[in-house]
Structures are given as C-alpha cells and as structure tokens.
Amino acid sequence: MSVERAAEIAAQGHGALRPGAIAALSETAATDPDRAVRAAAIGALARAAPAEAAPAWLVAAADPFAVGGGRAAVLAPALGADVPETAALALLADTDAWVAEAGAVARRATAPT
C-alpha cells in the first residue's frame, strides 16, 4: 500500500482542481491496484467535485474490498440525490458489517423524502 500516494491523491480534494483532474481522479478511483488509493480518489472527487463524482461513486460502491464500498457508503450523503437508491441498498447486503452499517446511513441519506 502506498500511503504517500493515497495522501497525495486525497490532497487533490482540497482546493480547486486542475484541468483534467476529475477524469484522472475518476480513472484512479476505478482502476488503481491499491485499494487505499482508490478510496482516496473517490474521497477527493466527492469533496472537490460532488456533482461529477456519481459515476466514480458507483464503481467504488461495487469494489469487492471493504475499503472501497465502505468509503462509498460514507460519502453517499455528500452526493445525495446523485446516488442511485438501488446502489445504496446494495451496500446493505455487503458481507462486511462495517460496509453494511455505513450502507444503512447511505440509504437513509439518499432515500426519497
């Protein structure tokens, strides 16, 4: 795991994003071999560009590792209505209890009123 690389990616979520950063963060969130880096990328997107983060959020929510799905669940309230209800519900079925619990919070935050 590259803690330094994850920290560098996470730092991009603080402040204005440079041109092309949304696409680069989305790609990193979807394909980086390091799950901590993937989680940092989705966090940076949700913080700096929440309106653009939904596609990457869907990939993170389907991540087979708890760090991906759990990070997606925690970030769901920041994205609100941009999170599909079915994806939030799917987190509830995760075999990792932490992800399922965070999924309950995600479901509540994204449920239609």
C-alpha positions in Angstrom: 0.0 0.0 0.0 1.3 3.4 -0.9 0.3 5.7 2.0 2.2 8.6 0.4 0.4 8.2 -2.9 -3.0 7.9 -1.2 -2.3 11.1 0.7 -1.2 12.9 -2.5 -4.5 11.9 -4.2 -6.6 12.8 -1.1 -4.9 16.3 -1.0 -6.3 17.0 -4.5 -9.8 17.2 -2.9 -8.8 20.3 -1.0 -9.0 23.4 -3.2 -9.6 23.9 -6.9 -9.0 21.0 -9.2 -6.6 21.5 -12.1 -7.9 20.9 -15.6 -8.3 17.2 -16.3 -8.2 16.3 -12.6 -11.8 15.0 -12.5 -11.1 12.5 -15.2 -7.8 11.5 -13.7 -9.4 11.0 -10.2 -12.3 9.0 -11.7 -9.8 6.8 -13.5 -7.8 6.3 -10.3 -10.9 5.5 -8.3 -11.9 2.9 -10.8 -8.6 1.2 -11.7 -5.7 1.8 -9.3 -4.4 -1.5 -8.0 -4.1 -0.1 -4.5 -7.4 0.0 -2.7 -6.4 2.8 -0.4 -5.5 5.0 -3.4 -8.9 4.1 -4.9 -10.7 5.2 -1.7 -8.6 8.4 -1.5 -9.6 9.2 -5.1 -13.3 8.8 -4.6 -13.0 10.9 -1.4 -11.2 13.7 -3.3 -13.8 13.7 -6.0 -16.7 13.8 -3.5 -15.1 16.7 -1.7 -13.9 18.8 -4.7 -16.5 18.0 -7.3 -19.5 16.2 -5.8 -21.6 16.9 -8.9 -19.1 15.0 -11.0 -18.5 12.1 -8.6 -21.5 9.9 -9.1 -20.0 7.6 -11.8 -16.9 7.0 -9.8 -19.0 6.5 -6.7 -20.8 3.6 -8.4 -17.5 1.9 -9.1 -16.4 2.4 -5.5 -19.6 1.1 -4.2 -19.1 -2.1 -6.2 -15.5 -2.5 -5.0 -15.0 -6.0 -3.6 -12.8 -4.7 -0.8 -14.5 -3.1 2.2 -12.3 0.0 2.0 -14.0 0.8 -1.4 -17.6 0.0 -0.6 -17.2 1.5 2.9 -15.7 4.7 1.6 -18.5 4.9 -1.0 -21.2 4.4 1.8 -19.6 7.1 4.0 -19.5 9.5 1.0 -23.1 8.9 -0.1 -24.6 11.7 2.0 -22.3 14.2 0.3 -23.6 13.2 -3.1 -27.3 13.0 -2.0 -29.7 12.5 -4.9 -26.9 11.7 -7.3 -26.5 8.3 -5.6 -28.9 5.7 -7.1 -31.2 4.2 -4.5 -30.5 0.7 -5.8 -26.8 1.2 -5.3 -27.2 2.5 -1.7 -29.5 -0.5 -1.0 -26.9 -2.9 -2.4 -24.4 -1.7 0.3 -26.8 -3.1 2.9 -26.1 -6.6 1.6 -22.3 -6.4 1.9 -20.8 -9.2 3.9 -18.6 -6.7 5.8 -20.6 -5.4 8.7 -18.9 -2.0 8.6 -19.9 -1.5 5.0 -23.5 -2.7 5.6 -23.8 -0.3 8.6 -22.4 2.6 6.6 -24.8 1.5 3.8 -27.7 2.0 6.2 -26.6 5.6 6.7 -26.1 6.0 2.9 -29.6 4.6 2.3 -31.1 7.0 4.8 -29.3 10.0 3.3 -30.2 9.2 -0.3 -33.8 7.9 0.3 -36.5 10.0 -1.4 -38.4 12.2 1.0 
